[in-house]
Each structure stands twice: as C-alpha cells, then as structure tokens.
Amino acid sequence: MKLLRIGSLGKEKPVVLDKDGKYKDLSSHIEDLNPNNLNFETLSKIQDLDYSSLPEISKTERIGSCISRPGKFIAIGLNFSDHAAETGAKPPSEPIMFMKATSSICGPNDNIEIVSGSKKLDWEVELGVVIGKNAKHISEDQSQDHILGYCLVNDVSEREWQIEKMGQWVKGKSHDTYGPIGPYLVTKDEIKDINNLDMSLDLNGKRMQSGNTSTMIFNVDIIVSYVSKFMSLQAGDIITTGTPPGVGMGKKPQIFLKEGDKLKLTIDNLGEQNSQIVAI
C-alpha cells in the first residue's frame, strides 16, 4: 500500500492510493497516520477495506508529511563511503547516529525555509525507515518484523550550524522544514528489494545526486537493530539512513542553496518530492 496525508497544514486526512491511482479518504476508518495507527493491525484493517466505497480526494490538494507526530526522527550519518569521502571523512566502522527535531518535518512539496544569516544550506536525498512495532535490543534478523514501511526523506542540513558551531549535528539538521518526508509511506510488500533502489536529487533541473541503496555501508536491517541497542523504537518512529555523494558541501567549488532554488528528489517506488527555497 501507499499511504499519505492530504490537506492544508494541520488539517490533513489519511489517504490510500488505490490500484487506479486515485486518492481515497480513510478518515472514517482511522484518525490519522500517527503513532497510534502506524502498526501492523491497522495495516490489516486498511487492506480489508473496499476502496471503491471510499470518498475520492482531489490530486490538486496539498500533500502533507506521510507521518504525523512521530515520537522520534533518527538519522544515520556518512552511510555511503563515497559521500564520506567527498566530505573528507573516513567511512565509519559503525553507524553514526544523530537526531532531527520532529518539528522539522514537513510535506514533500512544501517550501524549505532559508533564514537570514544562513550561508550553507544543503540537501541530502535519503531512504526513510518507518517503525511499526516496538523494538528493543533486537537482532538484525528480527529487524524486518519491526519495519512497517519506507518513505523518501530530504535531510536538509545547514552545514555552518552543523559543523562549525559548537555541539552536535542536531542544530544544523532541525530547523522548521528541514525534514520533508513522503509523499508516501510505502508498505514493505510494495518493495521487491530495499537494498536495490535508485535515488536521485536535482537542483534547478541539474542532477546533483545519483545513488543506490545497494551501496549503503550499513543496510536497513543492521541500522534498525543497531539503533534498538541504544534506545527503544516505537511505532511511527522514523530512521533516515544516509545520503549518496553529490551534496553541495562536497562540490568543488561548494554549492549551497539560495532563495528561489528548486529541488526534485526521487527514490524508486517511493515517489517524488518537489520543494522550493524561500527566505524568511
């Protein structure tokens, strides 16, 4: 299934994409795509519905974030060796973890804010993992039992704040709009091989990032198991798993986002994002 949320900010409805490509309203059956409903029991309930009887929603309406109010937004850094190389870092021997504020989450086509004084706003196309069952100290071969599905993520990063300011990466990763997710939450049955998905990012029509999940240093199962050793994972939590090469910081000369720039992100089977940078 492809699940999404449609409507104006704060008034989104849960929606399923049917076999004919129509958006069908689920709000009479579930309240929202939030931690209360992002579980395998709810998926079974949705799968059993007669979609033909559900109201259709126009495709002209805004698409919101595919998940509402997750408990945690966890990120894995430097998970592609060639991306590590372009930043001058050594490939890590174990996953690098950091957090993004959940308040950074926005819709896949919403504007991305650039604030006055921001000098090094950057992009990162990433695969997001959505948890559907509590996980704590699980093994790698148990990870799939706890994964509900996947989504497209842009791990927007202000590099000066991330790297040149004191403290941890979180401050460069967490401003409002630095976490576009969606358009869809795609359930596992829709993905033939999560470790072989092409991913790309274009800036103003020019290809900047090209990669494939097959070249991740740590695959999805390793990451979910690893994170569960340090913190419990709950339904609705998101883990974004790192970016391939081609970020602005790694260009020679470096390229950073400015007002008016347009981004297009894609990952096989997970849809497309289209965002514009706006000054605030």
C-alpha positions in Angstrom: 0.0 0.0 0.0 0.9 3.6 -0.5 -0.5 5.7 2.3 -0.3 9.5 2.5 -1.9 12.5 4.2 -3.7 15.2 2.2 -5.0 18.6 3.1 -3.9 22.0 4.4 -1.4 22.2 7.2 -2.8 20.8 10.4 -6.0 19.6 8.6 -4.6 16.6 6.7 -6.6 13.5 6.2 -5.2 9.9 5.9 -5.4 8.6 2.4 -4.7 5.4 0.5 -3.7 5.3 -3.2 -5.9 2.7 -4.9 -5.0 0.5 -7.9 -6.4 3.0 -10.3 -4.1 5.8 -8.9 -6.9 7.6 -7.1 -6.6 9.1 -3.6 -9.2 7.5 -1.3 -10.1 9.1 2.1 -9.5 6.9 5.1 -10.6 9.4 7.7 -13.9 7.5 8.5 -11.8 4.4 9.5 -8.6 5.8 11.1 -8.0 9.2 12.7 -4.5 9.8 11.1 -1.2 8.2 10.1 0.2 8.8 13.6 1.9 6.5 16.2 -1.5 5.3 17.4 -2.2 3.8 13.9 1.1 3.1 12.4 1.1 -0.6 13.2 0.5 -3.9 11.5 -3.0 -4.3 12.9 -4.1 -1.0 11.3 -2.5 -2.1 8.0 -4.5 -5.2 8.0 -7.7 -3.2 8.7 -6.9 -0.9 5.8 -6.1 -3.7 3.4 -9.5 -5.3 4.1 -11.5 -2.2 3.2 -13.5 -1.8 0.0 -11.7 1.1 -1.6 -14.4 1.7 -4.2 -16.7 2.8 -1.4 -14.3 5.4 0.0 -14.6 9.1 -1.0 -12.1 10.3 -3.5 -9.9 13.3 -2.8 -8.6 15.6 -5.5 -5.0 15.3 -6.5 -4.8 19.1 -6.6 -4.8 19.3 -2.8 -1.6 19.7 -0.8 0.2 16.6 0.2 1.4 16.7 3.8 4.0 14.7 5.6 3.2 11.0 5.3 3.5 10.6 9.1 2.0 12.8 11.8 3.8 13.4 15.1 6.3 10.6 15.2 8.0 10.1 18.6 11.5 10.1 17.2 13.2 11.3 14.0 16.6 9.5 14.0 19.3 9.9 11.3 22.3 7.9 10.3 25.3 9.9 9.0 28.0 9.1 6.5 26.4 5.8 5.5 27.8 5.9 1.9 31.5 5.5 1.6 31.7 7.9 -1.4 29.7 10.5 0.4 32.1 10.2 3.4 35.0 10.7 1.0 33.6 13.8 -0.6 33.2 15.4 2.9 36.8 14.4 3.9 35.6 11.9 6.5 36.6 8.3 6.9 33.9 5.7 6.4 32.6 4.8 9.9 33.2 1.4 11.4 29.7 1.5 13.0 26.6 3.6 12.3 26.8 7.3 13.2 23.5 8.3 14.9 22.1 11.8 15.5 18.6 13.2 15.9 16.5 15.6 13.9 13.8 17.5 15.7 10.3 16.2 14.9 9.3 19.8 14.4 11.5 19.9 11.3 9.1 17.5 9.5 7.0 19.0 6.6 5.3 17.9 3.4 7.2 16.6 0.4 6.4 19.7 -1.7 6.3 22.3 1.0 8.7 25.2 0.9 12.0 24.9 2.6 12.9 27.9 4.7 16.3 29.7 4.5 16.7 32.1 7.4 18.6 35.4 7.4 22.2 34.7 8.0 22.1 31.1 6.8 25.1 30.6 4.5 25.5 26.9 3.9 22.0 25.3 3.4 22.4 21.9 1.8 20.4 18.9 0.5 20.5 15.1 1.1 18.2 12.6 -0.6 17.7 9.6 1.8 15.7 6.5 2.4 13.5 6.6 5.5 12.5 3.6 7.5 9.2 3.7 9.4 8.8 1.5 12.5 5.6 -0.4 13.0 6.3 -2.4 16.2 8.2 -1.7 19.4 11.8 -2.7 19.1 14.4 -3.0 21.9 17.7 -4.9 21.7 16.6 -6.8 18.6 18.9 -8.8 16.3 19.5 -8.0 12.6 17.3 -11.0 11.5 14.4 -9.6 13.6 14.5 -6.1 12.1 12.0 -6.7 9.3 9.4 -7.8 11.9 9.5 -4.3 13.2 9.6 -2.3 10.0 6.2 -1.1 8.7 7.4 0.6 5.5 9.6 3.2 3.9 9.5 6.8 2.7 11.5 9.4 0.9 13.4 11.9 3.1 15.3 15.1 2.4 17.7 15.5 5.3 18.1 19.3 4.8 21.3 20.5 6.5 22.7 23.9 7.4 26.4 23.0 7.3 27.7 26.0 9.2 25.4 25.2 12.0 26.1 21.5 11.8 29.9 21.6 11.6 31.3 25.0 12.5 29.1 25.7 15.6 29.7 24.2 19.0 28.0 20.9 19.9 26.3 18.2 18.0 25.0 17.9 14.4 21.4 18.3 15.6 21.4 22.1 15.4 22.2 22.0 11.7 19.5 19.4 11.0 16.4 20.6 12.9 15.1 23.9 11.8 11.5 24.0 10.7 11.1 22.5 7.1 14.5 20.7 7.3 12.7 17.3 7.2 10.4 16.9 4.1 9.1 13.3 4.2 6.8 11.5 1.7 4.8 11.8 -0.4 4.0 8.2 0.5 4.5 5.7 3.3 5.1 2.6 1.2 4.5 -0.7 2.9 7.1 -3.4 2.7 5.1 -5.6 0.3 5.4 -2.9 -2.4 9.2 -3.0 -2.3 10.9 -6.0 -4.0 14.4 -5.3 -2.8 15.0 -2.4 -0.3 18.7 -2.8 -0.9 18.5 -2.0 -4.6 16.6 1.3 -5.1 17.9 4.1 -7.3 17.9 7.5 -5.7 18.5 11.0 -7.1 18.3 14.7 -6.5 18.2 17.6 -9.0 18.9 21.2 -8.2 17.2 23.6 -10.7 16.9 20.8 -13.2 20.6 19.7 -12.9 21.4 16.3 -11.5 23.4 16.6 -8.2 23.0 13.2 -6.5 22.7 9.8 -8.0 23.0 6.6 -5.9 21.5 3.3 -5.0 20.7 1.8 -1.6 22.9 -1.2 -2.5 26.0 1.0 -1.7 25.0 1.8 1.8 27.7 0.8 4.3 25.1 -0.4 6.8 21.8 -1.8 5.4 18.4 -1.3 6.8 18.4 -4.4 9.0 21.7 -3.5 10.5 20.6 0.0 11.2 17.3 -0.9 12.9 19.0 -3.5 15.1 21.9 -1.1 15.9 19.6 1.8 16.9 17.5 -0.5 19.1 20.6 -1.3 21.3 20.7 2.3 22.4 17.1 3.4 22.6 13.8 1.6 22.2 11.9 2.2 19.0 8.2 2.8 18.9 5.6 2.6 16.2 5.7 5.7 14.0 9.4 6.4 14.6 11.4 7.4 11.5 15.0 6.5 10.8 16.6 8.2 7.8 19.6 6.2 6.6 22.1 8.4 4.9 22.8 10.0 1.6 24.8 9.2 -1.6 27.5 11.6 -2.9 26.7 14.8 -4.6 25.8 17.1 -1.7 26.6 20.8 -2.0 29.3 20.7 0.6 31.2 18.1 -1.4 31.2 20.1 -4.7 34.3 21.9 -5.9 33.6 24.7 -5.5 30.9 24.2 -2.9 27.3 25.0 -3.8 24.7 25.9 -1.3 21.0 26.6 -1.6 19.6 30.1 -2.1 16.2 31.7 -2.3 14.3 30.5 -5.3 16.2 27.3 -5.8 14.1 24.2 -6.7 14.8 20.7 -5.6 13.5 17.4 -7.1 14.1 14.2 -5.2 13.2 10.6 -6.2 13.7 7.1 -5.0 12.4 4.0 -6.9 8.8 3.1 -5.8 8.8 5.8 -3.1 7.6 8.8 -5.2 9.0 12.3 -5.8 9.5 15.5 -3.8 9.5 19.0 -5.3 10.5 21.8 -3.0 11.4 25.5 -3.4 13.7 27.5 -1.1 12.0 30.6 0.4 13.6 33.3 2.5 12.0 34.1 5.9 
